[in-house]
Amino acid sequence: MRYLPQTKQSRKHMLAAVGVENIDALYKDIPADAFIKGLADLPLHQGELEVERTLSAYANQNHAAPQGSFFLGGGLYYHHIPATVDHIIQRSEFLTAYTPYQPEIAQGTLTAIFEFQTFIAQLTGQDVANASMYDGATATAEAALMALRINKTRHKICIGNALHPDYRAVLKSYMGNHEDTEVFDGLPDADTACVILQSPDFYGQPHGYESWRKICDETGALLVVVINEIISLGLLPAPESADIVCGEAQSIGIPMGFGGPHCGFFACRETYLRQMPGRLIGETVDEDGRRSFVLTLNTREQHIRREKATSNICTNQGLMALAFTIHMALLGEDGFKQLARLNHETACRLADALEKIPGVTLLNEHFFNEFTIKLSKNAKDVVKAMAERGIIAGYALDDNQLLLAATEMTTEKDIATLITALQEILL
Amino acid sequence: MIAEQKIEKTIINIAPQMNDGNHGLHYEENLLWEKERCDHSGVDLPKPDGTALRTGQSARGSIGLPQVSEPQVVRHFVRLSTWNYSIDHGFFPLGSCTMKHNPRLNEKMARLPGFAHVHPLQPESTVQGALRVMYELQNWLAELTRLPGVCLTPAAGAHGELAGMMTIRRAHEAKGQGHRKIVLVPDSAHGTNPATAVICGYTTKTIKTSETGRLTIDAFKEALGNGDDIAGMMVTNPNTCGLFESDIHEIARLLHEAGGYFYCDGANFNALVGKIRPGDFGVDVMHINLHKTFSTPHGGGGPGSGPICVTEELAPYMPVPVVVKNEDTFHLAYEDERPETLGRLRGFVGQFGMHVRALAYMMSHGADGLKQVSEDAVLNANYLLSQLKDVYHVPYKGTCMHECLLTDKIQKEKGVSTLDIAKALCEHGYHPMTTYFPLVLPGTMLIEPTETESKDAIDRFVIVMRSIAEDVAKGDTEKFHHYPVSTPRKRMNEVQAARHPKLRWKENS
């Protein structure tokens, strides 16, 4: 077995040093009936070539986005990733390091995550950001839990607009553990801990924050803004007036990967720092007074506080946060804004082309890189018919509605292919 | 003259870190925001047309992002990387973290375009290969744990704990047992266990570990009481002292009799994989850390992946989605097909890239290789223990499982603590063991060599550990309070970091 360095000889020596006859003597505390008789009912070991052959065959059964017209978004987007990003995150020193508990020998990870926190704070217009979360959905649920900690006497979480259905479902599951809390849609009241507002919302419509800020101030609820297309922050105004901004950073540096791993982010105002969930990296000095970075404010966390921790979260999405940080470094201020504008302009061209088709109505008044159209036929059937033609047309909603995204990956040819096929299918 | 002054000032302001520190192959590196600003992006993008915005809002102004070229970015991150220790550098005996070799085949497989560039909301007919990976991984995990219900969505170990405990909660509610609100947790448990129980709306009650490092039936019975209000118990097995809970079968029987469920923290599954099945010693729910037992890389703190495996009885309540097979096609089953589920715990389907890696690892080992994994992991830990037990205090006598526990009791008499020993290991080119955990004894050191270390690698580590013990015994202790000194940084002022939190770069701060 290629991953196991021990030899028959070394095992024999080691058993003798331990002072046991055979390996099973080391398992003597385990009930006899818990042992597998012989081997588990699974295939035997395989060489690299065989594994590669099998898994490549599985991969080939999937329709991958680079194969052609791809317009699916819905909280997860197909973007270009510079070669540099994947090269650097595969460096052993980043890939195979552990959580940076020993800062003297983990300054690489710590410095990069400090940069990640800075990027997120800048993009969201917030004071501080943590070292990342599992994904946008769990980040949103953690934001609601944090709001309940801050607004201790309140019990309700208000969903202000069209929140991503997965985020909504995860939020409800998390809140279901606390009988006295309630998740509802509408406007906040005096018992509401926070309002959750997504922008652009699930249907692609961007939202302003001022009116919601005012509503929140009137009732004492916190304003939580959810962003699941982070590139939108290069064109839309930052949610500076929010109390917490969280969401998904996948669009920068991270492939769609059939749903993960991605990179949730979490930022807030400094006032609420000690109620934040997740890891935080802070600046300090070492014995020689040199600038250094460490995991900090650990007293919020489970390994110190146990049942009194702000969250049970143990890790972040370290390597994904690094991918984001490298891609952001490459883009820089001008590149990030340019990328945002390109996404928007591509979506504008797609919208223009679709609006010309009889039987298609654009439902969004405004959009960033994603919008909803109404079709004259059932959207699920249309998506299916499109898939048969090798086009991933978008996400079918109820009532003949289709959600489509366009990014810098979308070419004029992709749009033309979609339009031709849609015209035929809608005839 | 004016120009010269300006340049000097710029250097001082922009790069206070750059004036010293570079030596040999060690390079100091400033932050991205402190680099000279490039007048263009490090990515060449098509020029936007400048068409009128349809966002309904004015375009965003300055964000304050840095701007550097591609070569500068590469150099920046490569330099930072050289300040990290990793499993590819050397021995990484971090107890309960299973820092084993991360095969690169797994990385290659996860990056196949058919896995990396597919979207979970695509029509199922276009992602059959991805669903097949998940389905096969579910089957491998079910067979290895003997727990037939598998849900892959949890994003990490702690998230798997949450999924598992919520499954238990949901099952109690369905049976009209929603009043059960107490979870029994041993004092040796990982901090995530009590934190998870509380997030599930439970309160915890501690079971005290005995002087043998194990749970006793008496201590368990005392914590259980009449059992009426007990929802379940969270136990890591092998436990965090590196020992198998020898009374676990009887404890599980008593718990079940009282109406509670047994949650097993799977952090230490590497000791058992391919050899012993938790479903056969009374476990009802277990999370599996794919990033430990099944070699997916830790990545400096994630991504992890923490699938849960449950009994047939609990399977209807676990989170969705799960992959099912209908004749020849694979399908994601959600709430409408699994009405008793607790619902969703993560967006989309889970950390799919980690599923691919774990399956590649399992296929590479097979049933035979996985059994050997467990045996070599246990043998390595016992061998290491045998080589150190005369110079370090071993609190629990006898053999261990895949990790061994020592304390600093002997060295402490000379003023050298576990922290000092850990920092001395950093000085000598090792990542330290897990320190001050478990909390059941003072100054604990939990050492897990894993099966991917050779005898030679363990012997070299033993030489360093013994030389530390010898120096302390001789009274040569002063140096230990200053270690490490050869690392990129020396000991940190952690108090300053916490008292005056500085969590982001800011101009002029």
Interface residues (C-beta under 8 A of the other chain):
Chain A: M1 R2 Y3 L4 P5 Q6 S10 R11 H13 M14 L15 A17 V18 G19 V20 I23 A25 L26 Y27 K28 D29 I30 P31 D33 A34 F35 I36 L39 A40 D41 L42 P43 L44 H45 Q46 G47 E48 E50 V51 E52 T54 L55 S56 A57 Y58 A59 N60 Q61 N62 H63 A64 A65 P66 F70 L72 G74 G75 L76 Y78 P82 T84 D86 I88 I89 Q90 R91 S92 E93 F94 L95 T96 A97 Y98 T99 P100 Q102 P103 E104 I105 A106 Q107 G108 T109 T111 A112 I113 F114 E115 Q117 T118 F119 A121 Q122 L123 D127 V128 A129 A131 S132 Y134 D135 G136 A137 T138 L145 H164 D166 Y167 A169 V170 K172 S173 Y174 G176 N177 H178 E179 P206 G208 L233 G234 L235 L236 P237 A238 E248 P255 M256 G257 F258 G259 G260 P261 H262 L273 R279 L280 I281 G282 E283 T284 V285 D286 E287 D288 R290 R291 S292 V294 T296 L297 N298 T299 E301 Q302 H303 I304 R305 R306 E307 K308 A309 S311 N312 I313 C314 T315 N316 Q317 G318 L319 M320 L322 I326 M328 A329 L330 L331 G332 E333 D334 G335 F336 K337 Q338 L339 R341 L342 H344 E345 C348 A351 E365 H366 F367 F368 V383 K384 A387 I392 Y395 E408
Chain B: P16 Q17 G21 E29 L31 L32 W33 C38 H40 S41 G42 V43 L45 P46 K47 P48 D49 T51 L53 R54 T55 G56 Q57 S58 A59 R60 S62 I63 G64 L65 P66 Q67 V68 E70 V73 V74 H76 F77 V78 L80 S81 T82 W83 N84 Y85 S86 I87 D88 H89 F92 L94 C97 M99 H101 N102 P103 L105 E107 K108 M109 A110 R111 L112 P113 G114 F115 A116 H117 V118 H119 P120 L121 Q122 P123 S125 T126 V127 Q128 G129 A130 R132 V133 W140 E143 L144 A155 A156 G157 A158 H159 E161 L162 M166 R169 H190 G191 T192 P194 A195 T196 A197 V198 I199 C200 G201 T203 T204 L243 F244 E245 S246 I248 H249 G274 K275 I276 R277 P278 D280 F281 S295 P297 H298 G299 G300 G301 G302 P303 G304 S305 P319 L342 G343 R344 L345 R346 G347 F348 V349 G350 Q351 F352 G353 M354 V356 L359 A360 M362 M363 S364 H365 G366 A367 D368 G369 L370 K371 Q372 V373 E375 D376 V378 L379 N380 N382 Y383 L385 S386 Q387 T399 M401 A422 K423 C426 H431 P432 F437 E451 T452 E453 S454 K455 A457 H482 P484 T487 P488 R489 K490 R491 M492 N493 E494 Q496 A497 A498 P501 K502 L503 R504 W505
